[in-house]
Amino acid sequence: MRPLRAKHPMDTKAAVVAAFSAAADTYEDGAELQRDVAARLARRIAVLSLPERPRILEIGCGTGFLSRALLAMIPSELMLTDVSEAMLNRCRETLGPIATARYLAMDGERPTLAPGFDLICSSLAFQWFDDLPAALPRLATLLNPGGHLAFSTLGSGSFESWKQAFADLNMPSGMRAYPSRAALAALLSPQLEVDEQHLTRRYANGHAFLDELKLIGAHAPEDNHRPAPGPLRRVLRGFEGGIDVTYHALYGIWRA
């Protein structure tokens, strides 16, 4: 098994920020799965034991899928953060004037906030972290006693058909390495509770899959690796009749 901590060049995070910033205006056009996962995470959050008016920190708010769900369910003081200023501004626009919401451009794995939150949440942002094993304990220190960390991220079963097509050519796909359910659960002590779900989306061809990734800014490859044009064309030809892509969603809940 590949380690959860990967070595990335210094400009990898900048490439991720640039990709998502460029997609701020098109994100919601292609983010059907992200919307679905955020709704599922929100339902898990709704049953948590929280104060009457909790202080909530959201990491990687994007355009506001989870933010909107939380505001509809839970009267709260909400601190919305994202590493991309463009995404943060788009979230502010979609939410409109909310007196209890504040916004901060911040790298979620290196938070610049003081402790004091009743809930820290994030939907499909942690898979972009350089060092998730170090980031989760760091975020946990920002919780009040009895507070919760609730998040969704991608798991090791994601994009298997795409990765296998490159493996058949003895070529790396450029897809990032994601944790298994068990590996993720072991990152926080006492045990982090992790549920999993496999969601499959059908694309007309490989180009449609790649186009959607670009539409939502999720096309920055691991370690800035990009497949060579020749192998990429061969993979795309193999999916001319359509491709089923599995997204392995992991939902984590941890109590301080």
Secondary structure, DSSP 8 states (H G I E B T S, - for coil): ---SS----TTHHHHHHHHHHHTTTTHHHH-HHHHHHHHHHHHHHHTS---SS-EEEEES-TTSHHHHHHHHH---EEEEEES-HHHHHHHHHHH---TTEEEEE--TTS----S-EEEEEEES-GGG-S-HHHHHHHHHTTEEEEEEEEEEEE-TTTTHHHHHHHHTTT----------HHHHHTTSTTT-EEEEEEEEEEESSHHHHHHHHHHTT----GGG----HHHHHHHHHHTTT-EEEEEEEEEEEEE-
